[in-house]
Amino acid sequence: MAKSTIENGTQEEATAKFVAYHRVSTAKQGRSGLGLEAQRAAVLQYLNGGSWDLIGEYTEVESGKNTERPELRKALEFAELTNATLIVAKLDRLSRDAEFLHRLLKHRVRIIFADMPFADKVIIGVMASLAEWEREQISKRTKAALSVARARGRNVGGDRGNLAGVYRKGLLRSLESRQEASTARADKVRPHIEQARAEGHLSLREIAGFLNAKGITTSRGKSWQASQVQRVLALQHKV
């Protein structure tokens, strides 16, 4: 999976599709608009001057400590489906948790911060590096423990004699990974297909036109055809 790109932002970048993500910590802040208006203003100020298109906004009412973010997941999925950039007013609106931010770096969606366009080099890089350093220390301790176990005569390795079997397992796992990716993509597209049906687009061709009009692309970044919609629906029946 391709990594997301969190990089320096300039006004020249504000020429494409964007999905905005906002977060407040309490329901009271959400109802009053406290913090939300400032976040929206920061996003719009960043985009000011470009031929940009803000195609979606997602607002989360959740503590920054909680990494379960349904609205963030929806925002990332919609940005992925439409080849858009996710824009966030401030870094802490995503999280201060290094591991959580590190996972976001692995997402295929490009992410920028309105107030800190250099955050990849200064903030995200440092925090992700610290998290990675901790994982490396754990790995080193594990390897040291295995070395001690081997020195005591314990068999801690697997059977490497059956290379043909290992190769077959690798091929099967590769196929399973592709199938899992197809199913995951179908799961993201399916709610939009249901929306199309609810709005009266019932044929496969009409649904494909609805997805194309919404800016959602196939997994290869292409326009939808009726046959591709049918494959997504077929995956639903297999699950």
Helices and strands as residue ranges (DSSP letters): G 11-13, E 17-24, H 27-32, H 36-47, E 53-61, H 70-82, E 85-88, G 91-93, H 98-105, E 111-113, H 119-119, I 120-124, H 125-151, H 163-198, H 204-213, H 226-238
